[in-house]
Amino acid sequence: MKHTLNVLKVLAEETRLRIFMALANQELCVCQIVSMLGLAASTTSKHLALMYQAGIIDQRKDGRWAYYRIGSDWIVKNKLHKWLIEELTGSDKVREDQIKLAESLKHCAKGACAPVNGNIEQNEDCC
């Protein structure tokens, strides 16, 4: 029960729900999440760390870059994943975030970041 309570506590915060929705269908680097949220990198990293510790997201490091996605184990074991996506898809804030994220991804596609095997590899000018 402690684990369930911890997951619910972590997700009971708007910024973390926004991150969850941004990661629902894709892997993103920290700078893309920072750009979407408009928060300091340190604040965003704290939110990501809480989500990672709760087992909601997975992290992958590539050099100095960190990439996040919804944890595959969490998706399989947790019915909450589908419900959250259904509940939040129509949210104005989630739509705004999708627009900001699309702009950030366009910026990366123009050379600041280069797609590699379906993932985005960044250079110093990314986002």
Rosetta blueprint (number, residue, H / E / L):
1 M L
2 K H
3 H H
4 T H
5 L H
6 N H
7 V H
8 L H
9 K H
10 V H
11 L H
12 A L
13 E L
14 E H
15 T H
16 R H
17 L H
18 R H
19 I H
20 F H
21 M H
22 A H
23 L H
24 A L
25 N L
26 Q L
27 E L
28 L E
29 C E
30 V H
31 C H
32 Q H
33 I H
34 V H
35 S H
36 M H
37 L H
38 G L
39 L L
40 A L
41 A H
42 S H
43 T H
44 T H
45 S H
46 K H
47 H H
48 L H
49 A H
50 L H
51 M H
52 Y H
53 Q H
54 A L
55 G L
56 I L
57 I E
58 D E
59 Q E
60 R E
61 K E
62 D E
63 G L
64 R L
65 W E
66 A E
67 Y E
68 Y E
69 R E
70 I E
71 G L
72 S H
73 D H
74 W H
75 I H
76 V H
77 K H
78 N L
79 K L
80 L H
81 H H
82 K H
83 W H
84 L H
85 I H
86 E H
87 E H
88 L H
89 T L
90 G L
91 S L
92 D H
93 K H
94 V H
95 R H
96 E H
97 D H
98 Q H
99 I H
100 K H
101 L H
102 A H
103 E H
104 S H
105 L H
106 K H
107 H H
108 C H
109 A H
110 K H
111 G H
112 A H
113 C E
114 A E
115 P E
116 V E
117 N L
118 G L
119 N E
120 I E
121 E E
122 Q E
123 N L
124 E L
125 D L
126 C L
127 C L
